[in-house]
């Protein structure tokens, strides 16, 4: 489908979904964003739903300003996926051992490594820039500098919530490795620090929503945020890269006879800021729950833990600021999902997937999410599907 325009205070709201299906709270958030003096465009993805600060599934383009709450607290959260030389026929009938091996190597939840993961010992890990990256930690906000040791040990860990590690099989029978994570606790603390700083600035006192507080260009506060923002985005990218390398080591070890090889890794942020140019203007484009989908660029759009995911290629649609959805999107809150569904429902909806089926992950049940097929159908002018994947192993945070 093409987008539908809804009038906004300063810019029209371009929506790749039926506006009547968007929950009231999310729609109000979008209208609030459209009132910001610095806004130059607002695109809404089909997985849109209510979020803290700004709507999940929104792409906000601003001139000389950026809203830290519109990025979210998991700066740089995103996806990585790689196609392997394995096929479905190579997989054992019982996948519990493989899941256990993954969980032994990649800490989940609030877990961390006992000692720093050395990138140089990892399979095909690109170490260029690693030392420079960590040297820039010295420039982050003083409020979080004491967290360096924890940030070092959390590098290469999954986290909680909707983060996951999966083994998937595509429609041709090829096996893929996929994971979803971000900048861990260090990104969260940097985000919360800067959101608090922005809310105190004089130019933000008259906004309709204090969560939409912005930093503006040519100020020390903006310079400090940009430094920490881009560092945290890089942390998230490295975090996924290390996990993927650890994941590949597990697979190579478990399938030694197959001599597994891997195609290039696809990686994409979906909570981040990028400097991009549209209509002759240099803009700061914030994608919260959206991926970049420039012409020919590969992306990943996951569904829930029982439905599958899509590898896509961007079509470069400038109306969406070269963006697409980041997943299926929730259709109910975690609290609502826990009230609505039981562990029996979870077992039924994840049948055939080697994964947790206990009360701790009921809030991630497929029934709490929008149908991924419908989400894909609503953005045929944004991306083309390259591969459809179905998970057979899912490790949840």
KAWOKA-V932993 format. One record per residue. N is the residue number from 1. RES is the residue in three letters. PSI is psi as a letter, one per 40 degrees, with the letter a starting at -180 (NA if undefined). NEAR is the number of other ideal C-beta (glycine too) atoms within 10 Angstrom. Layout:
BEGIN
n & res & psi & near
N & RES & PSI & NEAR
N & RES & PSI & NEAR
END
This chain:
BEGIN
n & res & psi & near
1 & UNK & i & 14
2 & UNK & i & 12
3 & UNK & i & 20
4 & UNK & h & 15
5 & UNK & h & 12
6 & UNK & h & 17
7 & UNK & h & 9
8 & UNK & i & 18
9 & UNK & d & 14
10 & UNK & d & 14
11 & UNK & i & 19
12 & UNK & i & 14
13 & UNK & h & 22
14 & UNK & h & 19
15 & UNK & h & 25
16 & UNK & f & 27
17 & UNK & i & 23
18 & UNK & h & 11
19 & UNK & d & 14
20 & UNK & e & 7
21 & UNK & e & 11
22 & UNK & h & 22
23 & UNK & i & 14
24 & UNK & d & 8
25 & UNK & d & 11
26 & UNK & d & 19
27 & UNK & d & 19
28 & UNK & d & 15
29 & UNK & d & 26
30 & UNK & d & 22
31 & UNK & d & 16
32 & UNK & d & 19
33 & UNK & d & 28
34 & UNK & e & 19
35 & UNK & e & 15
36 & UNK & h & 22
37 & UNK & d & 14
38 & UNK & e & 19
39 & UNK & h & 22
40 & UNK & e & 20
41 & UNK & i & 25
42 & UNK & h & 26
43 & UNK & i & 27
44 & UNK & h & 28
45 & UNK & i & 33
46 & UNK & e & 25
47 & UNK & e & 27
48 & UNK & h & 28
49 & UNK & i & 22
50 & UNK & h & 18
51 & UNK & i & 20
52 & UNK & h & 13
53 & UNK & c & 23
54 & UNK & i & 27
55 & UNK & h & 27
56 & UNK & h & 25
57 & UNK & f & 32
58 & UNK & i & 25
59 & UNK & h & 24
60 & UNK & h & 32
61 & UNK & h & 22
62 & UNK & i & 24
63 & UNK & h & 15
64 & UNK & f & 17
65 & UNK & i & 21
66 & UNK & i & 24
67 & UNK & h & 28
68 & UNK & d & 30
69 & UNK & d & 24
70 & UNK & e & 27
71 & UNK & d & 28
72 & UNK & i & 26
73 & UNK & e & 20
74 & UNK & g & 25
75 & UNK & h & 29
76 & UNK & e & 28
77 & UNK & i & 29
78 & UNK & a & 26
79 & UNK & i & 24
80 & UNK & i & 22
81 & UNK & i & 26
82 & UNK & h & 19
83 & UNK & h & 22
84 & UNK & i & 21
85 & UNK & e & 14
86 & UNK & i & 22
87 & UNK & i & 14
88 & UNK & d & 13
89 & UNK & d & 7
90 & UNK & e & 15
91 & UNK & i & 17
92 & UNK & i & 10
93 & UNK & d & 4
94 & UNK & h & 9
95 & UNK & e & 15
96 & UNK & d & 10
97 & UNK & d & 11
98 & UNK & d & 20
99 & UNK & d & 20
100 & UNK & d & 12
101 & UNK & d & 16
102 & UNK & d & 25
103 & UNK & d & 17
104 & UNK & d & 9
105 & UNK & d & 17
106 & UNK & h & 23
107 & UNK & i & 19
108 & UNK & i & 19
109 & UNK & b & 14
110 & UNK & e & 12
111 & UNK & i & 16
112 & UNK & i & 18
113 & UNK & i & 17
114 & UNK & d & 7
115 & UNK & i & 8
116 & UNK & h & 11
117 & UNK & h & 18
118 & UNK & h & 11
119 & UNK & d & 18
120 & UNK & e & 7
121 & UNK & e & 10
122 & UNK & i & 18
123 & UNK & h & 13
124 & UNK & f & 9
125 & UNK & h & 18
126 & UNK & h & 12
127 & UNK & e & 11
128 & UNK & h & 7
129 & UNK & e & 10
130 & UNK & d & 14
131 & UNK & d & 9
132 & UNK & d & 9
133 & UNK & d & 13
134 & UNK & d & 16
135 & UNK & d & 9
136 & UNK & e & 13
137 & UNK & d & 17
138 & UNK & e & 8
139 & UNK & e & 11
140 & UNK & i & 21
141 & UNK & h & 15
142 & UNK & d & 7
143 & UNK & d & 14
144 & UNK & e & 21
145 & UNK & d & 12
146 & UNK & e & 8
147 & UNK & e & 16
148 & UNK & d & 14
149 & UNK & d & 10
150 & UNK & d & 15
151 & UNK & d & 24
152 & UNK & d & 17
153 & UNK & d & 18
154 & UNK & e & 23
155 & UNK & h & 22
156 & UNK & f & 26
157 & UNK & i & 24
158 & UNK & d & 27
159 & UNK & a & 25
160 & UNK & a & 13
161 & UNK & b & 17
162 & UNK & e & 22
163 & UNK & i & 22
164 & UNK & i & 25
165 & UNK & h & 28
166 & UNK & i & 27
167 & UNK & h & 26
168 & UNK & i & 24
169 & UNK & h & 18
170 & UNK & a & 20
171 & UNK & e & 10
172 & UNK & e & 10
173 & UNK & e & 11
174 & UNK & i & 17
175 & UNK & h & 24
176 & UNK & i & 24
177 & UNK & h & 25
178 & UNK & i & 24
179 & UNK & i & 26
180 & UNK & h & 26
181 & UNK & i & 28
182 & UNK & b & 28
183 & UNK & e & 34
184 & UNK & a & 28
185 & UNK & d & 18
186 & UNK & d & 25
187 & UNK & d & 30
188 & UNK & d & 18
189 & UNK & d & 21
190 & UNK & d & 27
191 & UNK & d & 24
192 & UNK & d & 15
193 & UNK & d & 19
194 & UNK & d & 27
195 & UNK & d & 22
196 & UNK & d & 12
197 & UNK & d & 17
198 & UNK & d & 24
199 & UNK & e & 16
200 & UNK & e & 10
201 & UNK & i & 14
202 & UNK & d & 6
203 & UNK & e & 15
204 & UNK & e & 16
205 & UNK & d & 10
206 & UNK & e & 7
207 & UNK & i & 17
208 & UNK & d & 13
209 & UNK & h & 16
210 & UNK & d & 13
211 & UNK & e & 19
212 & UNK & e & 23
213 & UNK & h & 23
214 & UNK & i & 25
215 & UNK & i & 25
216 & UNK & i & 18
217 & UNK & i & 14
218 & UNK & f & 7
219 & UNK & i & 14
220 & UNK & d & 8
221 & UNK & d & 15
222 & UNK & d & 20
223 & UNK & d & 12
224 & UNK & d & 17
225 & UNK & d & 25
226 & UNK & d & 17
227 & UNK & d & 15
228 & UNK & d & 25
229 & UNK & d & 24
230 & UNK & d & 17
231 & UNK & d & 22
232 & UNK & d & 29
233 & UNK & d & 23
234 & UNK & d & 17
235 & UNK & d & 24
236 & UNK & d & 25
237 & UNK & d & 20
238 & UNK & d & 21
239 & UNK & d & 28
240 & UNK & d & 28
241 & UNK & d & 19
242 & UNK & d & 20
243 & UNK & d & 26
244 & UNK & d & 26
245 & UNK & d & 19
246 & UNK & d & 21
247 & UNK & d & 25
248 & UNK & d & 21
249 & UNK & d & 15
250 & UNK & d & 19
251 & UNK & d & 21
252 & UNK & d & 16
253 & UNK & d & 11
254 & UNK & d & 17
255 & UNK & f & 18
256 & UNK & d & 8
257 & UNK & d & 6
258 & UNK & e & 15
259 & UNK & g & 8
260 & UNK & h & 18
261 & UNK & i & 11
262 & UNK & i & 18
263 & UNK & i & 12
264 & UNK & i & 8
265 & UNK & h & 18
266 & UNK & h & 19
267 & UNK & h & 19
268 & UNK & h & 24
269 & UNK & i & 23
270 & UNK & e & 30
271 & UNK & g & 27
272 & UNK & i & 28
273 & UNK & h & 25
274 & UNK & i & 15
275 & UNK & h & 11
276 & UNK & i & 15
277 & UNK & h & 9
278 & UNK & h & 15
279 & UNK & f & 9
280 & UNK & e & 5
281 & UNK & h & 12
282 & UNK & h & 10
283 & UNK & i & 22
284 & UNK & h & 23
285 & UNK & h & 24
286 & UNK & h & 26
287 & UNK & h & 31
288 & UNK & h & 27
289 & UNK & f & 24
290 & UNK & i & 31
291 & UNK & i & 28
292 & UNK & h & 21
293 & UNK & f & 29
294 & UNK & i & 16
295 & UNK & h & 11
296 & UNK & e & 9
297 & UNK & h & 18
298 & UNK & i & 18
299 & UNK & i & 28
300 & UNK & h & 26
301 & UNK & g & 27
302 & UNK & i & 26
303 & UNK & a & 24
304 & UNK & a & 26
305 & UNK & e & 24
306 & UNK & e & 21
307 & UNK & d & 18
308 & UNK & a & 22
309 & UNK & i & 26
310 & UNK & h & 22
311 & UNK & h & 22
312 & UNK & i & 26
313 & UNK & h & 17
314 & UNK & i & 22
315 & UNK & e & 19
316 & UNK & f & 15
317 & UNK & h & 21
318 & UNK & d & 13
319 & UNK & d & 16
320 & UNK & e & 25
321 & UNK & f & 25
322 & UNK & f & 24
323 & UNK & i & 30
324 & UNK & i & 31
325 & UNK & i & 33
326 & UNK & e & 28
327 & UNK & a & 27
328 & UNK & d & 26
329 & UNK & h & 22
330 & UNK & i & 23
331 & UNK & e & 16
332 & UNK & i & 19
333 & UNK & i & 13
334 & UNK & d & 14
335 & UNK & d & 9
336 & UNK & d & 13
337 & UNK & d & 20
338 & UNK & d & 15
339 & UNK & d & 11
340 & UNK & d & 14
341 & UNK & i & 19
342 & UNK & i & 12
343 & UNK & d & 15
344 & UNK & d & 9
345 & UNK & d & 16
346 & UNK & d & 25
347 & UNK & d & 12
348 & UNK & d & 15
349 & UNK & e & 18
350 & UNK & f & 22
351 & UNK & h & 9
352 & UNK & e & 9
353 & UNK & h & 22
354 & UNK & h & 20
355 & UNK & i & 22
356 & UNK & i & 20
357 & UNK & f & 19
358 & UNK & i & 11
359 & UNK & d & 11
360 & UNK & e & 12
361 & UNK & e & 19
362 & UNK & d & 21
363 & UNK & e & 21
364 & UNK & e & 25
365 & UNK & i & 25
366 & UNK & d & 21
367 & UNK & e & 16
368 & UNK & e & 22
369 & UNK & i & 25
370 & UNK & i & 23
371 & UNK & h & 15
372 & UNK & d & 23
373 & UNK & d & 14
374 & UNK & d & 12
375 & UNK & d & 26
376 & UNK & d & 21
377 & UNK & d & 11
378 & UNK & e & 21
379 & UNK & f & 26
380 & UNK & e & 13
381 & UNK & e & 15
382 & UNK & d & 29
383 & UNK & i & 26
384 & UNK & i & 12
385 & UNK & h & 12
386 & UNK & d & 14
387 & UNK & i & 18
388 & UNK & h & 18
389 & UNK & i & 24
390 & UNK & h & 18
391 & UNK & i & 27
392 & UNK & e & 19
393 & UNK & h & 19
394 & UNK & h & 23
395 & UNK & h & 24
396 & UNK & i & 21
397 & UNK & NA & 21
END
